[in-house]
C-alpha cells in the first residue's frame, strides 16, 4: 500500500475509533469519512462495508492492546504494568461496546471472523502473572483465565450499572491487591453454626 493510502486508512480508523468511543453505534460512514478528512470513495476503497471497517478497527485495537504488554513489562514492575494494561484493556472493551451490534451481526452472518480475543487476552495476562511471580510481586497460584474472567466481570458490571470510572478503578485495585504476593489466600469454608 502506498504511503498516502496508509495515511488515509489510519485517519479513517482513527475517526471510526472516535465515533465508536463516543458511543455512536450508528455513526454514518459519511460522517466518519468527513471526520477523517477523506472522501466517501476513499473510505469505501479501504472498507467496502461498515462490517469491514468495524472488523479492521476491532483487530487494530486488539492488536494494540496486546502489543502494549511487553513494553509495559520492560518499563514497570509487573504488578504496576498489569494495572496500566488493564486500563488499556477497559478502553478497548468500551470501544467494543460501541461496535457490538455490527460485530454481532457480522459474526452471525460470517462476514466478520470470530476473533480469538479471550485467548489472546488470557495469554497476555499469563505473561504479566509469570513476570510478577518471577519478580516476587504477584502470586504464583493464580490462573490467568480467572483474572481474565474477573476483568470482564468488572467491565460488565461497570457497563450495566453505569458506575463511575472511579468505582471501576477501585474494583480493579481490589482484584490486583488479591493478586499481590502475600495476599490472604483461603479456601472457602462453611462456618459451624
FENWO-V860014 format. One record per pair of residues at least 24 apart in sequence whose ideal C-beta (glycine too) atoms are under 6 Angstrom apart, sorted by the first residue. I is the first residue (numbers start at 1). GAP is how many residues later the second one is. If there is no record, write none. Layout:
i=I gap=GAP
i=I gap=GAP
//
This chain:
i=8 gap=30
i=8 gap=34
i=9 gap=37
i=11 gap=25
i=12 gap=24
i=12 gap=31
i=12 gap=34
i=13 gap=44
i=13 gap=47
i=16 gap=37
i=16 gap=41
i=20 gap=75
i=20 gap=78
i=20 gap=79
i=21 gap=74
i=23 gap=75
i=25 gap=73
i=25 gap=76
i=50 gap=52
i=51 gap=55
i=51 gap=60
i=51 gap=61
i=54 gap=45
i=54 gap=48
i=55 gap=57
i=61 gap=31
i=61 gap=34
i=65 gap=24
i=65 gap=27
i=66 gap=54
i=66 gap=58
i=69 gap=55
i=73 gap=58
i=77 gap=60
i=78 gap=50
i=78 gap=53
i=78 gap=54
i=78 gap=57
i=78 gap=59
i=78 gap=60
i=79 gap=53
i=79 gap=58
i=79 gap=59
i=82 gap=46
i=83 gap=93
i=86 gap=86
i=90 gap=65
i=93 gap=62
i=121 gap=27
i=122 gap=26
i=136 gap=45
i=137 gap=44
i=138 gap=41
i=139 gap=40
i=139 gap=42
i=142 gap=37
i=150 gap=25
//
